[in-house]
Structures are given as C-alpha cells and as structure tokens.
C-alpha cells in the first residue's frame, strides 16, 4: 500500500472513530453517496438511503434549506469551508440534527463535487434546537406551527390591505382521521398526517405557505389569489391527496381524502381570527356535504353591510389621527389605602365634527372588523410615549387589544420607541385582557415578555372573567391583575362576588401580583375592597376619565372630599 493510500485510510479511520459520516455529492449528476463504518451509518437510519442532493433537500424544513443554501453559496464564492447545522426529517416524521462541514472541488471556477462529513448532534442540541424548532415548526407534521402560520397570515392580510390585492386562506382537514387512529394506532395516524402535509406542500406555488393548525387540520395561505384561483388551488390539493394511495409499512395502500374550506381576503376578511373562523366553518360544510370537496365562504348581505360600515369608520379614524382629533381621557388608578392617584389609564376618545367625544366602544368594534386595530394600537402607544417623555413624573397605562396582543409588529414598534428610553418604559403599563391571553396564550406570552424586557409593567385586564388557571397566571408573571368591574359592582350585597374576589386576591398574593379593582362607584364597595387587601382601586367614585391632564391641575383645584376619603375631581 502506498503512503498516500495509508494516509487516506488513516484519515477515514479517524473520521469514523469520531462518529462522523463522510459523503460525496456530485453536483453535475446530483448523485449523493455515503461512507462510514456500519455503526456510524446505522445512526443515520433511513437517511442513509438518500441518494441525491435534491432528496437531501426534501428532508429539510424551508428555513433550514435556506440556511444551508446560504452556507453553500458563501463557500462557492469565498472558498472558505462550508459549515452549518440543520435538521433532517426521517421517514417516521421525527428529526435528526447534523453538523455538516465540507469543501467543493472546482473545474474552471465552477463547483463540480462537494466532499464533506456529517456528525449527528441530537444529544448535544436536542433541548435548544427542539425548543427553537417547536416555536416555528410542528415536529409531528414537519409543517409550520400554528403560531408561525398565524403570523404569516397576518402579514399577508396586512399586505393585501395596503396593495388591494386578494389573497386566500384555506382550512384543510383529513377525513375520517379518528377511524385511522382507532384502527391502526397513533403512529400510523401521525405518518398519514405527515404524508398529507408533504403532498400539499409539494403542490404549493412559490410564495404560498402552509402549517399545522392542530390535530389533523392544516392551514394554507395563498398569496395574490382571486376567488377563482382559490378554488383551482383547493381542487389541486384535493386531487394530490386523493388520487394516489398512501403506501404504509406493514399496512399496504391506504386511501385518504381531505375536505377544504376557504375564504378570500381582504374584501370581507380583515383579521386572522376571522379568516380562520370562516374557513373552518366552510370546511365543516364541506365535510357535511360528503367530504373530499372544497367549499368557499360566501359573505352574506349583513356581512357586506358590516364591512362597508367598518371601512367608513376606519377612514374616519384615519382622518381623525391625521388631524390630531384622537385624544386620551385619563382615569386615575389610586392607592387603595389613601385613595390618592398613583397612575392613570389612557382611555381613547375621538373628537367628532361637532366637538363632542366618542368613546372607544362606539368605534373599536368596526375598527377591529376592518382590520385597522394594529394601526390604532400603535398610535395609542406612540401617544402614551410622547406624554411620558413630556412629563417625567407621570405613570400611564394603555390597553392593548386582543387582536394586536398576538402581533409581532406591535412588539417591533414598542422596541423602536422604548429600547433606548428605559426611563419612559418603566412608567408605562400595558394592559392585556384575560380573554385575549386565553385565546392565544403562546403568542400573548411572547408580547408580555417583550414588554417586560423593555422595562414596562404588564397588567392582566378583566381578571376573573375567563378563569385563568393558577399555572397560567404564574407562567405569565404579570405585575398587576385588574379585577373586572362586573365582580365589583354591588359587591356589598352579593356574597358570591365577595367570595370570588377574595379568592382572586388570594391567588394574586400567592404569586406576588398586585391587584387593581375596577368599576368602583359606591363607598361600601371601596371599604370592602380595602378590607380584602386590594392594592389599587379605580372607578367613577375615585375619578371620572378626563381629557384634561390631571397632573397639570393644581392640587387645591383637584381634590374633593367624599365621606372618609379624598377623590380625584
């Protein structure tokens, strides 16, 4: 044996001893081959059957594929070694994680062959990578997670609103999935779920995205898509699942169908919850009509009228923002013991042409329906930050709508305004309703954590309405909970509410969360709440909302004595 052969054998043995698997990828023919000792190759499982570069790419998520492509392009242009980490989907739908290093051979400046080594890094990266992966991708189906899909859908709807171009959302459910699960078991059901997702994924156009919503349900976002094109796409997905049986190990061919519901946006659908709800309802009609079919949502005349009103109110709001006719009414939140204001809640008002003020309840439902709530919530944030910067001794609280609480765009705007203004952030409280949190606890938790990271305090509004659990309250780690006014009113002659508030105060105390009681209109309510140990109180008894800045009013002009306590005038 020559010395060159000896050195080559030595290097290969060293790689194998380290647990690495060598590969060769012929870039001209796309042929992919592996080399390693039997034990190392056994770790790859069915991945060792991959025989082409395109087959390897098909085992990656879209994000990992892009990451590896960027690493390859950087290597081809700089000649520096290619080095990246990514996940490969096994035949059973689970992921193995590899560290891939390699270098290309070039012919007249063009790469013709890539030789490299892979090392399985499941043990080293399992925890960190799985957490990151599960945030963006569903590990059973390999498709995007529900949270990621909703973010993408929200962005597509916002883009469609700006560009006035149509898009579509499809809600697809596998037919008779419970029967598959009962007859063949969970592993086979998971494999069917995975294979259905793969088939639909292959039939997507560039720019379209899909994800797993829950159970056997997928969501598909179609860009630049008319109603006719939506129907054509849905029929394509139905055929690709229906026409060819699924061949499963130990079972043989299994015929599977799906049912699909869909809606177009933004004509009559402006929000993510509406798109999901209407498409799911349409899918249910498809299943009721016999399955293996597509049903499109058809807006009723009432929906058309509601959307027309929403557009009109939305335009009025835009005009009001431009003309500075959107203002705050400030309501004091007082120390429960002294009844003195500690901070103020900013309640939105819009000035009508006649000079009177419209409360949020008059326009917010239409703003939400029209898909403009993000714009309004961002303006509220900007106004509060401006006020806090102008008055360094003031503390304010703003409300974040349930729709915006799950939107990353609001987080980005808050970061831009507050990242380098910690003295402002620490005087701002962000209130999110309990019901909004429970609708999407994962996404709301992200918003809560982001606000806390910036230095803001966070309050859970309307506490006690949706009965959030002890575990969820502890996980959220908010600073305040605001006991809903519905429980406070008439407290002195309602033993059920009395007991409920005592329980809520006890829960909050257990987790070191401060309590705010809302809607106080009677001295007897205040006295009972003081006895229960509530930290802060708010309501007409202590001060009505006013567009005048209370902190600019002289104390003598602003204090009214009522009974045994002092009230904001």
N, C-alpha and C positions, 0 to 999 in steps of 0.2 A: 504493500500500500504506500502510495506517495505521501510525502509530508503534507501536501495540500489536502489530500483526502483525509489524512489523520486529523488535521486541524479542523476540517469541516465536520467530521464525525464528533470531535471533542465539543465543538460549539453546539451542535444539535443535541448532544447528550446533556450539556449544561442547561440548555433551554428546557429540555424535558424534565430534568431534575427539579427545576424551579417551578414546574407546573404550568409552563407556557405551552401554547399550541401554535405551531407555525402554519402559515398559509401562503399561497401564491395565487395572485389574481391577474390573469391575462386580460389586459384592458382592451385588446383588439378583438378577442373572441368572447369576452365576458366569463370565461371559464374560471371557476374558483375551486381550489383543492386544498386539503388539509394534510398536515403531517404531525405526528406525535406518537408517544407510546400509548399502548392500549388504555392505561389507566387515565391519562390526561384526556384522550379522546372520549372516553366513557363519560367524563364530566359534562361534555357538550350535549349528550343525549341526542335527540333527533336533529339538533342543529348541525351535526356532522354530515347530514345528508344534503346540506346546502351546496349546490354545485355551480352557482353563478353569482356574479355580483348583484344582479337585479333581484335574485331570490333572497340574498342577504338584506338588501334594502327593504324588501317587502316585510321583513321581520321587525322593522324599527317603527317607532312612533314618528309622526310627522316632524316633531321638534327635534328628536334625536337624529333623524335623517338629515335635516338641515344642518345640525351641528357637525355631523361627520362630513358632509359635503363641503362645509366651510373649511374644515381642517385639511381635507384633500386639496382644495383649491389653493390654500395657503402653502401647502407643501409643494405643489406643482410649480408655483410661481417663485418661491424662495429657496427651494431645495432643502429647507430645514426639515428634520424628521417629522413625520406625521404622528400626532399623539392626541388621542381623545378617548372618552369613556361614554358608553351608551348602553341601552337595554336592547336585548334581542328576545322576541316573543317565541316561546317554544310551542310545539304542537298542541299542548294541553292548555294554551292560553296564558300560562304563567311566564314571568320574565326572568332571564338570566342577564347579569350585568358583566360587561367585559371592559378591560383596559386594552385598547388597540394601539399598537405602535408599528410603524412601517416606513419604508422608503421605496421610491419608484426607480425603475430603470428608464432611461430616456434614449430615444433614437431621433437624431436631428432636432432636438429640443422638445420632442413630443413624448409624454409618458406612455410606455408600452406594457409595463409589467410592474405590479406592486407586490413586494415581498414583506411580510410582517409577522408579528406574533401577537397573540391574544392571551390574556390571562383572565380567568373568571374571578370576579371580585365580589361575589354575592355576600360572603361573610364580612368583608370589610365595609361595604357600602349599603348593606341591606337596610339598616334603620334610616339613615339620612336620605338615601335615594328613594326609598319606598314612601317616605313622608312627602318628599317633593313631588314624586310621580303621582301619588294619590290625590294631590291637590289639583293637578292638571288632567290626569287621565284615570279612567276606571280600570282597575287591574284585572277584572274578570273579562270584560269585553275588549280591552285594548283601545277603546274609543275615548274621546274626551270626556271628562267628568261633567256632571250636571252643572256645577258652578262655573266651569270654564265655558261650557256651551252657552249658558245664560249671559255671560259677559260678552261673548262674541255676538250673540243675537241682539243684545242691547246696542252694541256698536253699529251693527248693520241697520237697525231701525233708525238710529240717530243719523247715520249717513244717508239713508233713504229720505228722511225728513228734510235734510239740507239740500239734497240733489233733486228731490221729487222723482226719483227713480224707484220702481217697485222691487220688492224682494218677497220672499215667501218663507214660511216655516211649516215643516211637515212633522207630524207626530205619528210614529210608526210603532205598532205593537205586534209581537209574534202571536199567531193564532194557536189556540189550544196548548199553550206552553205549560199550563198546570198538568195536563194529561201526560205530556212528555216527562215532566218531573216525576209524577207518580209512577209511571210505568218503567222508566229507565234509570231514575235516580238523578241526584243533583249534578254529578259530574257530567253526565250526558247533556243535561239541560244547559249547563254552563258552556259546553262545547257548541251546542246549537246556537246559543246566544253569540258566541264568538264568531262562528262561521257566517251567521246572518249579517253581523256588523261588517265583516270583511267583504262580503259580496256587495253590500250597499256602498261601502267605501270605494270599491273599485269602479262603481258606476257614477261617482260624483264628477262634476265638472271642476276645472280649476277655479279656486275661489270659493267653492261650496264647502261647508264643514258639517260634521255630524258628531254626536256624542250620545252617551247613555244617560237617560233621564233617571230611571230607576227600574228595577225588576226587568221585565222583557220589553221595555219601552225605549225607543231611540228618538232623538230629535235631530232634524236636518235643516240647516239654514241655507237657503238658495239665494245667491246674490243676483241682482239685475234680472229679475224673473217676473214675467207677467202671469196672469191667471191661466192663460193657455199653456205657457211653458211649465207652470207648476204642475198642471195635470199630466203633461207629457213626461216630466221627470218622475212623478209618482208612478205612472204606468211602467216606466223603465225599471224602477226599483221592485215593483210587484213581480215583473217577469223574471228578473235576475234571481230572485229568491225562489219563485215557483217552478221554473222550467226545468231545472236540473236537481235531481235528488241529492241530499246530503249523504255521503258515504262515511259512516262512523265505525271505528274499530269495534269488533265483536257484535255489532248490531246489523250492519249492512245498510242498504239505501233507506233513507227516511225522507219523506216528502214534507216540506214545511212551507207555509204561506204566512203572509203578513197582511195587516189592514192598516190603512193610512188615512189620516185626516190632515187638512191643511188650511192655511189662511194666507192671504197676501197682506203685505204692509207697504206703505204706511196709510193707505186710504182710510181704512176703518179699524186699524190696529196700530196703536202708537206705543204700547208698553210691552215689556217682556211677559209679565203675568197674563195680560190679555191674549197675547199670541199663543202662549202655552195652553191657556184655558180653552180658547175657541178651537184650537187644533185638536186638543184631546176630546172635546165634545164631538167634533166631526168624526174622529176615529171611532168613537163609541157608536156613532150612527152607521159607520161602515161595517163594524162587527155585527150590529143588529140586523143589517141588511143581508147578511150571509157570509161575511168575511172575504178575504182575498180581493179587496177592492179599495178604491180611493173615493173619499167624499170631501168636497171643499166647503168651507164655511161660506154661507150666503148671508150677507148682512140684511137685517130686517129694516123696514121703514123707520122704526123707532131708533135703531142704531144709527141710521143715516142722519136723522134729525139731531140726535145727541152729538154726533161727531161734528155736524155743522155748527152747533152751538159752541162746542169745545174750541173749534177753530176761531170763531168770532171772539170768544173770551180770551183765548190765547193771544190774538193780535192786539186786543185792548190792553192786555197785560204788558206786552212788549212796548207798546206806545207809552204806557204809564212808567215803565222803567226808564225809557229814553228821556222822558220829561220830568224825572225825579218825583213822580207822584206816588211812588211806593215808599211807605214810611213805616217806622216802628211805633207801636204803642207799648209802653214799658209798664209791667206789673211787678210790684215788689214781692220778693220772697224773703220772709222775715224770720229772725231767730224766734223759736217757739217760746222761749222764756221771757224775752224782753219785748217782743213784737216789733223790734226795730229792723229796717231793711238791711239785708246782707248782700243780696244781688238782685238782678232784675231779669225777668223773662221778656224776650223781644217777641211781641205778637204782631204779625204782619197786617198792615192796612193799606188799601188802595184808595186814593183820593178820586172821587167821582167828579165829573164836569161841574156839578153844582157846588162842589166844595165839601160835601159830606164824605164820610169814610165808610168803605165797605170792609167788613170783617172777612177773615180767611175762609170761613165756611161758605161764603157766597161765591167764591171763585175757584178755590182749590180743587173741588171735585172735577170741574171742567178742565182745569189745568192738567190734572193727572190723566184724565181721559185723553186729552190732546197730546200727551207725550212731552209736555214742556216743564215738568216738575223739576228736572235736573237744573234747567236754566234758572228757575225761581230759587231753588235751594242754594245754588252758587251765589246768586245775588244777595240772598239773606246773609250768607257767610261773609261776603265782601262788605256789606253794610255794617255788620257787627264788628269786624276787624277795624274798619275806619273809625267807628265810635270808640272802641277801646284804645286805639292809638291816640285819639284826640283827648281822652280823659283817663289818665293813668291810674286813677284811684277807683275806677268803676269795674264791677264784675257783671257779666251778662250771660244769659243762657239763650240758646237758639234751638228751634225744633228742626229735626231732620226727618223728612217724610219717609214713609215705609218703602216707597219706590226707590228713592235715592240712597237709602241706607245700605243697599247692596251694590251700589255702583262705584267702580274704581275711579271713574272720572272725578267724583266729588273728593275722593281721597287725594288725588293728584292736585286738585285746586287748593285744598286745605294745606297740603305740603308746600305749595308755592307761596302761599300767603303767610304761613306761620313757621316754616322751618328756621328762619333766621330772625324770628320775633318771639323768643321764649317768654318775654315779659308780658306779651299780649296773650299768648296761648294759655298761660296759667290762669288768666282771668276769664277764660271762655269755657262755658259748659255746653256740651252738645247733648240734646235730649232725643232719644230714640224710643218709639213706643214698644211696649212689651209684645203686642201682637205682631209687629213688623219683625222683631227678633225671632219669634217662634216660627214665622213663615219661612225664614231662611236663616237659621242660626249660624251656619258656617260663614256666609257672606257678611252678615251683620257683625259677627265677631271680628272679622278682618277690619271692618270700619272702626269698630270700638278700639281695637288695638292700635290702629293707625292714629286715631285721635289722641289716645293716651301717650303714644310715643312722641307726639308733637308737644305734649305738655298740657293738653286740655283735660278738663274733667268730663266725665260722661255720666248721664242720668238715664235711668230706665223709666220712661213715662208711662202713665196709666197702669201702674203696678197693681196687681190684684185682679185684673180683668181676665187675662188669659191663663192665669195659674201656672206661671213658670215654676219649674221644679227647683229644689234645693241645689241639685248638682249643676243645673244650667246657670243659676244665679252665681254660684261660686266660680264657675268657668268663665263667666263674663267679666267678673271682677270690676263692676262699675263702682263709681264713687257715691252715687245717690240713687234712691228709688223714690218715685213720686206716686204716692197712694192716690188712686183715682178718686175724683170728686164724687162719683156715683156712690162710693162707700162712705164718704164723709157726710153728705147731706142728710140731715135728720138723725145723725148719729146718737143723740141723747135719748131718743125713744125707739131705737132699733137695736135690740140685743144681738141679732145675727151679724149686723155690720160691725158692732162693737167687738164681738169676738173675732171676726175676720181681721180687723185692723190690728188687734192685739197680736194675733198670730203673725201678720206681716211684719210688724215691728220687731217681734222676737226673731224671726228669720233673718231680717236685715242686721240685727245686732250680732247674731251668731257669725255673720260673715263680715263684720266691721264695715257695714254700708250705712250711710246716713239716710234718714227718711225725711221726705217732704210731703206734707198733707195738702192736697189741693181742694179748691172749691168751698172754703170756709165762709159761711155767711151769717153765722149765729155765734154769740159769745159762748153758749153752752157747748157747742162743737169744739171751740178753741180750748176751753177749760179741760174737757175730757182728753183731748189730744195731748195737752201739756202733761196731764197725769200719766198717760201711757208712755211718755218719753220720746215723742216725736221731736226731731231736731229742728225742722223748719216748717213754716206754715205759709199758705198762700190763699188768697180769695178776696172777694169784694169787701168783706169785713175789715181787712187789713189794707186794702188799697185797690182801686179800680185801674185798669190799663189807661195810660195817658200818653199822648204823643209829645207832651212837654217832658223835657229831661228832668227828672226829679232831683238829680244831683246838682242842678244849677239853680234850684229854688232855695231861698234862704230858709233855715230850719224853722224860724218863727212863723213863716207863711205855710209850712208844710206839715204841721203837726196838729192833730185833732185828738182830744181825749175822749175815749168811749169806755164808759164803765171803769174797769180797773187796769186798762192797758192803753197804750198810745197807738194810734192808727195813722198810716200814711194818707195824706189828703189828696 
